[in-house]
């Protein structure tokens, strides 16, 4: 059986209704440029929303299926 790519595992994660942040993407899938992978999925027709989260003086994006 062929092992799924990190991008496919990310897509499966999002399509399962789970949200993802850049730090989670790095830890779970080894993906450094999450926003680029999200753009790829959007270009494939996947409807993903972006929420800006502010925590501990920092801000980051959280992506999830719309």
N, C-alpha and C positions, 0 to 999 in steps of 0.2 A: 504494500500500500504506500502511495506517495505521500510524503509529509507536506502539509499545507504551509504556504508562505506566511510570513508575518502579516502581510497585507490582507490575505484571505482570512486569517484568524481574527484580525481587527474588524474586518467587514462582518464576519459571523457574529462577533461580540456586539457590534452596534445593531445589527438586524435582529438580535435576540432581545432588543429593548434596553440594553444596558448603556449607561453613560460612560464617557472616558475623558480623562484629562491628559495633558502632555506627560506628567510624571507617571501616571498609571500606564500609558502607552509605552514608555521607556522600560518600566519595570516588568510588565507583562509580556510585551512583544518585541522589545529591543528597537522600537521605532523612535527615532529622534525628531523627525519632521512631521509631527502628527497633522498639522494644518495642511500640508501638501497631500497627505493620504486622504484627508477629509475632502479636499477639493477633487481628487480623483474619483472618489465615491459619488460626490455631487454631480460630476460630469457624466457618470454612469446612470444618473437618474435617482439616486438614493436621496430622500428628503431628510436632511440633517439640520438641526437647529444648533446655534451657538449661544451659550450663556456665559457672560463674564462674571467670574466669582472673585470676590475680594475677601481675603483672609490673612490675618497677621501682617497687615501692611503691604501685602503682595496681591497682584491680580493675575488671573490666568483664565483660559478658556475651558469650558466644559461642553462637550459635544454629545448629542443624543438624537435618536430617531425622532422625527417630528410627529 
